[in-house]
Amino acid sequence: MTGSSPDPGYPFTETHDLRSGPDLHHDLLSLLPLVGRWRGTGKGGYPTIEDFDYAQEITFSHDGRRFLAYEARSWIIDAEGKPLRPASREVGWWRPGQGEDDLEVLLTQPTGLVEVYVGRADGTKWEIATDAVVRTATAKEVTGEKRLYGIVEGDLLYAQDLAAVGRPLTSHLSARLQRISG
């Protein structure tokens, strides 16, 4: 179109820093300590795979509406912390549930999984478990997960249990992440 102005892009602000951008929605106060960008390392394993070390970055951001946007990406590292290859990645949304401290979490992974979690906030601890797992025909058979997140000494710690490939819930991942911004 002749004479038109350039596309300005998405016109609204999203932030992972509570000091700038829109105000956090008042229904998200139980999730406020999560807002920010976190990075650190963890350990992983499962009975069907070798144990591994990984690094991870998680971002919780908001645009003033009644949910937090969530993005996590991780990479496999060697014993010295050197990156070896990309690992998991997921995106989703954390939102308040029906009760005062209830949570609903929706996560999507590029490996063909979509998970709906329900759980509770308790101060600086958040515990969620899958209510539904939907997978594509080519995705690994995952039937359930349970995750526990907590702020400990200013860091974000989490543990994740996984039920997959015919096995019951079993420890899978744990990490300690430091706030790098927010």
C-alpha positions in Angstrom: 0.0 0.0 0.0 1.5 3.3 -1.0 2.0 5.9 1.8 1.2 3.5 4.6 3.3 3.6 7.8 5.4 0.7 8.9 3.8 -2.0 11.0 4.4 -0.9 14.6 4.3 -4.5 16.0 2.4 -5.7 19.1 1.4 -2.5 20.9 1.3 -3.7 24.5 4.0 -4.2 27.1 4.9 -7.5 28.7 7.4 -7.5 31.4 9.3 -9.9 33.8 10.4 -6.9 35.9 7.8 -5.6 38.4 9.5 -2.2 38.4 8.5 -1.5 34.8 5.5 -2.1 32.6 1.9 -2.7 33.6 0.8 -3.4 37.2 0.5 -7.0 38.1 -3.1 -8.1 38.2 -4.3 -8.3 41.9 -5.4 -11.9 41.4 -1.8 -12.9 40.8 -0.4 -11.9 44.2 0.2 -15.5 45.1 2.5 -15.8 42.1 4.3 -12.5 42.5 7.6 -14.0 43.8 7.9 -16.0 40.5 7.9 -13.0 38.2 11.4 -12.6 36.7 14.0 -14.4 34.7 15.8 -17.3 36.4 18.9 -19.3 35.4 20.8 -22.2 36.9 21.6 -25.8 36.8 20.1 -29.1 37.7 20.2 -32.9 37.6 18.0 -35.2 35.6 17.4 -38.9 35.1 14.8 -41.5 34.7 14.9 -45.3 34.8 14.9 -45.5 31.0 17.7 -43.0 30.4 21.1 -42.1 31.7 21.5 -39.4 34.4 22.4 -36.0 33.0 23.3 -32.4 34.1 21.5 -29.5 32.6 21.3 -25.7 32.6 18.0 -23.9 32.4 16.4 -20.5 32.0 12.8 -19.8 33.1 11.0 -16.6 32.5 7.7 -15.6 34.2 6.3 -12.4 32.7 2.9 -10.6 32.6 1.1 -7.9 30.7 -1.4 -6.9 33.4 -3.9 -9.5 32.7 -4.9 -12.4 35.0 -2.1 -14.9 34.1 1.7 -15.2 34.0 3.3 -16.1 30.7 5.9 -18.9 31.2 8.8 -19.9 29.1 11.5 -22.5 30.0 14.4 -23.7 27.9 17.2 -26.0 28.9 20.4 -27.5 27.6 22.6 -30.4 28.5 25.9 -29.5 30.0 29.1 -31.5 30.8 30.7 -31.8 34.2 32.4 -28.4 33.8 29.2 -26.7 32.8 30.0 -26.5 29.1 26.9 -26.6 26.9 26.6 -29.8 24.8 23.2 -29.6 23.1 19.7 -28.1 23.5 17.3 -30.1 25.7 13.7 -29.5 26.6 11.6 -26.4 26.0 8.1 -25.5 27.1 5.8 -22.5 27.1 2.6 -21.9 28.9 0.5 -19.9 31.3 0.1 -19.9 35.1 -3.2 -18.5 36.4 -5.3 -18.5 39.5 -7.9 -21.2 39.9 -11.3 -21.1 41.5 -10.2 -21.0 45.1 -8.1 -18.3 46.7 -4.8 -20.2 46.5 -5.7 -22.6 43.7 -3.6 -22.7 40.5 -4.2 -23.7 36.9 -1.1 -24.2 34.7 -1.1 -24.9 31.0 2.2 -26.1 29.4 3.0 -27.0 25.8 6.2 -28.8 24.6 7.4 -29.1 21.1 7.7 -32.8 21.5 4.0 -33.1 21.1 2.7 -32.8 24.7 0.1 -30.4 26.1 -0.4 -30.6 29.9 -3.0 -29.1 32.2 -1.9 -28.9 35.8 -3.9 -28.0 38.9 -2.4 -27.1 42.3 -2.0 -24.7 45.1 0.1 -21.8 46.2 1.3 -21.7 49.8 3.4 -18.6 50.5 6.6 -19.1 48.4 5.8 -22.7 47.5 3.7 -23.9 44.5 2.7 -27.5 44.0 1.0 -28.7 40.8 0.0 -32.0 39.3 -1.3 -32.9 35.9 -5.1 -33.0 35.5 -4.8 -33.9 31.8 -2.1 -34.9 29.4 -2.7 -34.7 25.7 -0.1 -36.0 23.3 0.3 -36.3 19.5 0.7 -39.7 17.9 4.5 -39.2 17.7 5.0 -38.0 21.3 6.5 -40.0 24.1 3.9 -41.7 26.3 3.6 -39.4 29.3 0.6 -40.1 31.6 1.3 -37.7 34.5 3.6 -35.2 36.2 4.0 -33.6 39.5 6.0 -30.4 40.1 7.0 -28.6 43.3 8.5 -25.0 43.0 9.7 -22.9 45.9 11.7 -19.8 46.7 14.5 -20.8 49.1 17.2 -18.2 50.1 16.2 -16.1 47.2 16.6 -18.9 44.6 13.9 -20.8 42.7 14.2 -24.5 43.4 12.0 -27.1 41.8 11.6 -30.9 41.6 9.6 -32.7 38.9 8.3 -36.3 39.0 7.3 -38.0 35.8 5.0 -40.9 34.9 6.0 -42.1 31.4 6.5 -45.2 29.2 4.5 -47.4 31.6 6.2 -46.3 34.8 4.6 -44.7 37.8 5.5 -41.2 39.0 9.3 -41.2 39.5 11.8 -38.5 40.2 13.0 -36.9 36.9 14.4 -33.4 37.3 15.5 -31.0 40.0 17.3 -27.6 39.8 18.3 -24.5 41.6 17.9 -21.2 39.6 19.1 -17.7 40.5 17.1 -14.6 39.6 19.0 -12.9 36.9 16.5 -10.1 36.3 13.1 -9.0 37.5 
